[in-house]
Amino acid sequence: MAEADGPFPAYVVRRRDGAVDRGVEELQPDELPPGDVLVAVEWSGVNFKDGMVTQPGNRVARRDVLVPGVDLAGTVVRSDDPGLAPGTAVLAHGHDIGVARHGGFAAFARVPAQWVVPLPEGLSTRDAMTLGTAGFTAALSVDDLERHGLAPDGGPVLVTGASGGVGSTAVALLAARGYAVTASTGKADEHEWLRRLGAAEVVGRDEVDEGSGRVLGPERWAGAVDCVGGATLARILRSLRYGAAVAASGLTGGPDLQTTVYPFITRNVALLGVDSVRTPEARRRAVWARLGGEMRPADLGALVAREVDLAGLGAALDDILAARVRGRVLVRPSS
């Protein structure tokens, strides 16, 4: 087991006078924030939020010196919590990790015990980060929809932004549970990959709405996972079946939602907001247990775009900001 008794590598972002410097540095253990649990990080993943903290003027990072990486998985090295003994395989994500305190792009991370999830059966640390924050968000979306009554025999389920991290994992999760998934993407070259993940149908983003210009369109979807927001979310709302719901977690299509009350009061549809940052501990652990069990995708490897070490992280962060990434980019902080 690795020990944090001396300097260790980390990818550090420093803001100075409106500019941002970033790169691999050596940190000392006492530069980590306070916390109950010290984790030797084996895997992390690249998320859009990680790319954002590298941009000048961003409002995501809340520190001028920050190790990004909003999710991580590894092994407990030291712990003040008897429920998380040294040697325990764990994961952590959300809360302030990689935003207001150092995150997963380092060989070691220190976090509060209540933010740590023991690795569920059925997942390795690499598996956990193949899913990562994106997979957890997708799983929360599916869990919310099923709590609302969605079932595999209820009809087609739409996933928008399907070539991204959350969308692609949602396709795989839903397909593994027997749903007929329609994946929507603006990238024509990703259709074959989405079918490999389990999509029964792949459509362009402009094919989502058949009722353009009307307050209500045909009742098409038994449920939807929306990773786009904006006009796309408005189109989904007017084409849901009676009593259906859409779980919304993205805003790449814009933060504004221009719709009417008609879908809500004449078709009894629901808009479910999905937040993966402040999810209560008990639900976080329960959803991760599902990800290691009946919700686990059939082909986790298909979700991985590539693996990088800290030296290759800069290019991966640029790629995710430019929407040049499909699925997940995994990070090996200690290699």
N, C-alpha and C positions, 0 to 999 in steps of 0.2 A: 504494500500500500504506500502511495506517495506521501511524503511529509512536507509540510510548509515551514521548514526551519531556516530557509534562506531565500534568496531572490528567485523569482519565477516569472515566466513570460506572460505577457498580457497585451492585448490590443487596446491602446489608449487613445481617446479623443480629447484634445485640449482646445478650448476656445480662448482666443486672445484677441482683444480689440476688434471684434466682429469677424475675425477669420478663424478657421478651424485647421488644426494640425492633427494628423492621425497616423498611427503606425505601431509597430511592435516595440515594446519597452520591457524592462525588468522592473517588477514591483517587489517591495518587501512585505512580509506578512502583516506588519503593523499598519500598512496603508489600506488594508481591507477594512470595511465598515464593521461596527459592532454587530454581534449576532450570536445565537446559541450554537449554531452548527457550522463547522468548517467542512467543505466538500472538495475533494479532489475531482475536478471536472474532467470527464472523459469525452463528452459530446455536448455540443450546443447546435444551434441552427440559425440561419439567417432569416430574419423577418423584416418586413417593410419598415417597422418602427426602428429597427437597428440601422437601416440606411438613413432614416430621417435624422438621427442624432448626429450624423456626420456632416450635415448641411449647415452652412452659416445662417444665422438668424432663426434656426428652428425653435419651436416652442415645445418640443418633446423632452429634450434633455433638461434636467433641473440641477445640473452640476456643471461647472466649467471644466473639470477634469473627470472623465467618466470612462469606465470599461463597459462598452455596450454588451448586448447579449441578453435578451429578455427571457430566454429559457436555457436550462442546463440540466444535465444528468450526470451522475457520478457516484462516488463512494464517500461515506462519512469518514473523516479523519479524526476529528475531535468533536465532542458534543457535550453540552450541559443538560441535555434532555434524555432521560433514561429510556424513552421510547424510540430514540434514534441513536443507537449505539454505534461506535466505530466499526466499520466494516459493512454497514447497512447500505444497500444500493437505493438511491433516492433520485427524485427529480424536483425541480422547482421552476416556477415561472409566474409572470404577472406581478401584482403588487408594485413595488418600486424597483424591481430588479431590472438593471440595464437602462434605467431612466433617472432615478434619483440616488441610486447606490450601484456600486460595481456589480457587473453581471457575469454572463457565462463565457465571454471571450477572454478567458484567462485560465491558467492551470489550476487555480484555486478560487473559491468563492465562499463568503461567509454570509449566512442568512438567518433570520429568526426561525425558530423551530416550527411555528405555526404556519409558515409558508412552505414547508417541506412535505412532500408526498413520498412515502415509501414506495419503491418500485412495485407495481402490481404484478401478480403472477401472469405469465404469458408474454412479458415484455423484457427485453434487455435494455441497457442504457442507450444503445444505438437505436433500437426500435422506438424508445420513448421520444428521442429527438427527431426521428423520422416523422413522427406525429407532431410533437412539439406544440407550441402555442397555436399554430394553425390547425393542427389536428384536434386539439382540445376545443377550440372555438367551433370547429365543424361538429364535434361530438355534442357539445352543449346545444347547438342548433337542432340536431336530430333528437336529442333528449327532450328539448322543449316541445318540438312538434309532436313527438309521441305522447308526451303528457297531455297535449291538447287533443289527442285522439287519432293522430295519423297512424295508419297500419299498412302493411305491404299490399293488402288486397284492395286498398281504397282508390287506386288510380295512379296516374303518373305524377312524379315529383320533379319539380324544376330546380336546377342548380345554376345560378348565374355566376359569371366570373370564374368559370369552371377550370380554367387552366392555371389559376393562381393557387397559392398554398392552401387556403381554407376551402376554396371551391373544389379543387381536385380531390382533397381528402374527403369532403362531403360526398362526392360521387362514389368513392371507394367504400365509405362507411355504409351508405344507403344500399349500394349494390350488394354488399355482403349480407345485409339484412333482408334481401329479397324484394326490394323496391324496384319499380320500373322507373329508371332515372333518365330524364332529359337534361343533357348538359348544354349550356349556352356559353359560347365563347366568341370573341371577335377575331380569334386566330385560327385561320383555316387549316394551318399545318399541324394543329394539335388534335384534330378529330380522331385520328387513329389511336393516339395515346389515350384519349378519354374513353374510347370504346374498350381499350385494354383494361382500364380501371373498372369497367363494368357498366358504362353508360349504354342504355338501350337505344338512345337516339342522341345525336349531336346536332345542334342548330346554331346558326349565326345569331348575334345579339339582336339583330333587327327582326328576327322571326319570333320573338317572344310574345309580341302583341298583335292580335288579330282585330282588335277593336279600336284602332287608332282614331282619335277624334271623338270617341264616344265616352260617356261616363262609365259605361259597363261594356265589357266584351264577352265573348263566349266563355262559359265555365270550363276551363281546361285543366287546372292543376289541383290535385288533392292536397298539395302542400308545396312549399318552396323554401330553399335556402338561398338567400340573396346576399352576395358579397360585393355588390356594386353600389346600390343606393340610387339616389337621384331619380331621373326619369325612368330607369329600369324598374325600380321598386314601385313607382306609381303604376306602371304597366302591369306588373304582377298583381297588384291589389285588385285591379278591375277584371282580371281573368282567373281568379281563384274560384273554386267550386264553393257551393253553399257550405258554410261552417268550417271552411279550411283556414289555414294560417300560413304566414310567411315569417321565417326567422331571419332577421336582418342584422348583419354584423359589419358591413362595409360601406365606404363612402367614396370609392374611387370615381363614381359617376357624379359626385357632388354632394354637398351637405343638405341641399334644399329638397323638400318633398312637396310637389304640387299635385294634389289629389282632391277628391270630393268625399263626402260622407256616405255616398251611395253604397260602396262595397260593404261598409260596416253595418249599415242599418237595413239593407235589403237582402244581403247575402250572409250576414252574420259572420264576416271574416274577422280575423285577428292579426294584428301586427305585433310580433314578439321581438323585443330588443334583446340582443345577445352581447353580454360583456364578459370577457374572460379574465379581466385584470383583478377584479375584487370579488370573485366568486367565493362564497363561504367555504371554509375548510372541509366540512362534511360533504358538501356536494362535489367539491373538487376531487376528493378521494373517491367518491362513488362513481363519478364519470370516468375517471382514470381506470377504475376497476372494470368498467364496461369496455373500455378500449383494449384492455388486456384479455377480455373474454369474448362475449358474443358479438361485440361491435368491431372487433379487430378486422381490418381489411384483409382480403384473401392474399393479396400480393403487395406487401409493404415495400418491397424493393422497387416497384414501379413508381413510387412516389418520390424517389431520390433523383435529383438532377445531377449532383456531383458532390464530392467531398473536398474540403480545402483545409489547409492548416492556417495558422495565424498570418503567415507571410502572404498567402493567397486571398486573404479576407477582403482587402481593399477592392479588388476587382469584383468579387461577389456582391459586395454592398452596392457598388455602382450598377451592377446588372439588375439587382432587384428594384432599385429606384427607376431604372429605365424599362421595367417590365420585360426584361430579357430572360427571366427565370420561369421555368415551369416546375411545379412541385417544390421540393425542399432541397436546399443546399445545407449539407451537414458540415460542422466545424469540429476539428480535432485540436483543442487548445494546447495539448501537451506534446504533440508530435513534432 
